[in-house]
Amino acid sequence: MELKEIYRIAKEKFKGACRVCPVCNGRACAGEMPGIGGIGTGSSFIANYESLARIKLNLRTIHEVREPEISYDFFGRSLKMPILVAPLAGMVINMGNAMEERPYLSAMVAGAKEAGSMACTCDGPNPLFFDLGMEILRENGGWGVPTLKPRPEETFLPLARRAEECGVNAIATDIDAAGIIHLKRAGQPAGPWPVKAWERTLSQVKVPVILKGVMTVQDARLAVKAGAAGIVVSNHGGRVLDHTPGTADVLPAIAAAVKGKIKIFVDGGIRSGADVLKMLALGAEAVLIGRPMAIAAVGGGKEGVALLLNQYADQLRTAMIYGGCGSLADVTASVLYSFGKQTDAPGKKKKSR
Ligand SMILES: Cc1cc2nc3c(=O)[nH]c(=O)nc-3n(C[C@H](O)[C@H](O)[C@H](O)COP(=O)(O)O)c2cc1C
């Protein structure tokens, strides 16, 4: 199966809910929320894409790097790439009922596993979302990251227990869902919670917890204080608040503040291996990709997901060759072109990842 064919099938199945645009940049679907777009004017989704597109890469070829090594240790599990599949739920409400939720989620999880990546599963007002994730993760030996809504401790912890029993090695919680109206309407409050509350909740979870939806240095520092093992620099794909900056805009300051204290992941508008390289150079150690993975699942099932992830991995290796980076540890800001300010050194190596 080829990606072109996968996109053709996906476009047909989405029936307009996602246009499967040649460039997934948030413009055609601006404001379609519920739907696949960004909230309001769509500016936060668009800013994710544009903040990355503005960044240019240096092109270097006089060096020895031929086969960059991109395997990544995700809390003790070895991934073949520093690329994960973001949690995306809601076939009926967000994706035009393009396929049933179960086969869709199964394609995301199993396809990611096949490619040597890992997918996140979801949670929502309807318990079906979390339950399906648990079922599918069990079928896949706990290979995935359940993403819980930021529920109060007494409802968060029983879900975390179920996730631990599935054999997962980490869980996440999308703290930026705090303002999502349909959770409130369903009588299921989901934050925000002060740092003390997170400290208490996280201390009772046995596996590392990642806080997804950090966009400021302040929150990144508080995530460290709360005892989180990682953060995802994310604005939820531009779906929770209009007029935020792009994630590539805020990542460098967050990395400068907390790198080494907590694992830093990022998502939003990443559409190629070159984009992955940019995010790593800006300070992330791995990335999550959202909408393009859902499109691949709808158009090509598990095979489509694995194919697209492998394409990103190949593109990342190629971009690393042009950056002169033999390993992920070699990726520094020196791969980024800084207008009018060419550096003369390949940059210092990072100590560890
Ligand atoms: C249709 C849709 C559903 C989503 N559902 C969830 C969700 O249930 N939980 C969550 O943490 N993030 C959710 N997200 C956000 C993604 O996990 C991710 O942060 C975002 O899509 C990344 O941006 P990208 O799609 O531009 O790659 C959703 C995004 C979309 C587009």
Ligand as a Chemical Component Dictionary entry (heavy atoms), coordinates in Angstrom:
data_LIG
# 
_chem_comp.id                   LIG 
_chem_comp.type                 NON-POLYMER 
_chem_comp.pdbx_formal_charge   0 
_chem_comp.three_letter_code    LIG 
# 
loop_
_chem_comp_atom.comp_id 
_chem_comp_atom.atom_id 
_chem_comp_atom.alt_atom_id 
_chem_comp_atom.type_symbol 
_chem_comp_atom.charge 
_chem_comp_atom.model_Cartn_x 
_chem_comp_atom.model_Cartn_y 
_chem_comp_atom.model_Cartn_z 
_chem_comp_atom.pdbx_ordinal 
LIG C1  C1  C 0 -9.728 14.938 16.716 1  
LIG C2  C2  C 0 -8.759 15.113 17.834 2  
LIG C3  C3  C 0 -8.999 14.475 19.049 3  
LIG C4  C4  C 0 -8.106 14.627 20.105 4  
LIG N1  N1  N 0 -8.347 13.962 21.275 5  
LIG C5  C5  C 0 -7.457 14.073 22.291 6  
LIG C6  C6  C 0 -7.645 13.357 23.510 7  
LIG O1  O1  O 0 -8.619 12.618 23.688 8  
LIG N2  N2  N 0 -6.717 13.505 24.490 9  
LIG C7  C7  C 0 -5.624 14.303 24.323 10 
LIG O2  O2  O 0 -4.796 14.395 25.231 11 
LIG N3  N3  N 0 -5.414 14.998 23.196 12 
LIG C8  C8  C 0 -6.290 14.890 22.181 13 
LIG N4  N4  N 0 -6.057 15.578 21.014 14 
LIG C9  C9  C 0 -4.813 16.373 20.868 15 
LIG C10 C10 C 0 -3.671 15.498 20.340 16 
LIG O3  O3  O 0 -3.279 14.517 21.260 17 
LIG C11 C11 C 0 -2.403 16.298 20.021 18 
LIG O4  O4  O 0 -2.048 17.090 21.129 19 
LIG C12 C12 C 0 -2.530 17.190 18.787 20 
LIG O5  O5  O 0 -3.417 16.634 17.852 21 
LIG C13 C13 C 0 -1.148 17.380 18.171 22 
LIG O6  O6  O 0 -1.205 18.227 17.092 23 
LIG P1  P1  P 0 -1.221 17.720 15.542 24 
LIG O7  O7  O 0 -2.541 17.048 15.346 25 
LIG O8  O8  O 0 -1.110 19.001 14.808 26 
LIG O9  O9  O 0 -0.066 16.799 15.328 27 
LIG C14 C14 C 0 -6.957 15.445 19.940 28 
LIG C15 C15 C 0 -6.733 16.083 18.722 29 
LIG C16 C16 C 0 -7.610 15.921 17.680 30 
LIG C17 C17 C 0 -7.321 16.611 16.376 31 
# 
loop_
_chem_comp_bond.comp_id 
_chem_comp_bond.atom_id_1 
_chem_comp_bond.atom_id_2 
_chem_comp_bond.value_order 
_chem_comp_bond.pdbx_ordinal 
LIG C1  C2  SING 1  
LIG C2  C3  SING 2  
LIG C2  C16 DOUB 3  
LIG C3  C4  DOUB 4  
LIG C4  N1  SING 5  
LIG C4  C14 SING 6  
LIG N1  C5  DOUB 7  
LIG C5  C6  SING 8  
LIG C5  C8  SING 9  
LIG C6  O1  DOUB 10 
LIG C6  N2  SING 11 
LIG N2  C7  SING 12 
LIG C7  O2  DOUB 13 
LIG C7  N3  SING 14 
LIG N3  C8  DOUB 15 
LIG C8  N4  SING 16 
LIG N4  C9  SING 17 
LIG N4  C14 SING 18 
LIG C9  C10 SING 19 
LIG C10 O3  SING 20 
LIG C10 C11 SING 21 
LIG C11 O4  SING 22 
LIG C11 C12 SING 23 
LIG C12 O5  SING 24 
LIG C12 C13 SING 25 
LIG C13 O6  SING 26 
LIG O6  P1  SING 27 
LIG P1  O7  DOUB 28 
LIG P1  O8  SING 29 
LIG P1  O9  SING 30 
LIG C14 C15 DOUB 31 
LIG C15 C16 SING 32 
LIG C16 C17 SING 33 
# 
